[in-house]
Amino acid sequence: MTTGLLLAALAVLLGCARSTVPSAHAGTHGSRPTEKIRLDLSALDEDGLYGPADGLRGLHYEFCIPATAAHAAEVRAIDPSVGVLPSSPGRIGCGEGRHLCVGSTHQSDFRRVLLRLARLPYIDRIEPSFAE
């Protein structure tokens, strides 16, 4: 196996491979994925919940993706909690040609899910979401 193929296989195994969906938005190239996650994860327990013992709840978050079925499928494959809301800009302000996505930390291995989402080049940032 050539070095290039070996490195590519290693990247896939470690979850570091780039998205297979072309980006319709430049994203924040050069930013570290952890810098895109703008949530206070320290307040969450191992189930992704926060709050008092009698009122634990998941933390909702939002981000924007290019308005294509392929991008929606890719983020849903990573994060099954994600809902795609094409008619709302959300608090994050998804512009024209972008769809709002809302997910929840109340899921298995939520930290890994958030990191995988943040590695997608077309996701600029992941912000807390507050339903009104």
N, C-alpha and C positions, 0 to 999 in steps of 0.2 A: 504494500500500500504506500502511495506517495505521501510525503509530508503534508501536502495540502489537503488530501482526502482524510488523512488521520486527524488533522486539526479540525476539519469540518465535522467529522463524526464526533469528536470530543465536544465541540460546541453544541451539537444537537443533544447529546447525552446530558450535558450540564445545563441545558435550557438557555444557552447564550446565543443561539442562532438568531439571525435577523428575521424579521417578519417576511413571509412569502407574499404578502399583499403589498402591491406598490403603494407608496404614499402619495396622497393628493395634497398634502400639506407638509411644509418643510420641517415642522416640529422644532425641538430644541436640541439640535445636534450639538454635541460637546457637553451637554449637561449629564451629570451622573443620574442614573435612574432613581436613586434614593432622594435626590433633590427635587424630583418631580412629585413625590408623595408628600403632600402638605397636610398630613393628618397627625394628630398626637396619638401615636400607637402605644405610648407608655401607659395610657389609662385603660387599655384593654386587657382582658384576661385571655387565657389560652383558647377560649371559644369565640374570641372576637367581640366580647360583650363588655359593657361598662355601666356604671351607675350603682345605686344601692342594691343590696341583696334581694329586696322584694320588688325591684323594678329594673332588672338588667335588660339591656337592649343593645342591638348592633349599631354600629356607627355607619351611616350611609355616606357615600362619596359619589362624586360626579366628575366626568371628563368628557371631552369632545372627540369625535372620530369623523373621518371623511364619510360623507353620506352615500355609502355603497353597501350592498348586501354582503359583499366579501369581507369588508372591514367589520361589519356587525357580527358575522359568523365567526371571525377570528377572535374578537373579544369575548363572545359568548363561550367559545371553546375553552378559553382560559378561565373565565369567571362566569359560572352558571347563574350567579345571582344578578347579573346585569340585565337591566331593562333598557331598551333603546327607545328614546322619545323624540321622534323626528320633528314634532311641531313645537317644541319648547327650547329656548336657548339656555334655560336653567340660570342659576345665579352665576355660573362660570362664564356665561355669555357666548355660547356656540354661535358662530356666524353663519352666513350663507354657505351652503355646501357642506355643512358639518351637522352631525346629529349628537344630541345629548345622550349620555349613558349614565345610569345610576345603578350602583351596586351596594352591597352590604358586607361588613366585616364578619357578620354572623355566618361563618362557613368554615369548613375544614381548611387548615393551612392558609388562613387569610393573608398572612404576611408574604408568603411565597406568591400568592395570586396577585397581590398589589405590585410586587417587584416585577413579575412577568409582564403585567400591564404597562408599568413604567418603562420597561425596556422597548416597547413598541415605538418606533421612530415618529409615528404620527400622533401620539398622545403627548401633549405639551406639559400637562400637569394634572394631578388628581387632587381635588379639593373636597372638604366636607360638604355634604348636601343636607339642607334643612327644609323639609316639606312644610308648606304653609297651608 
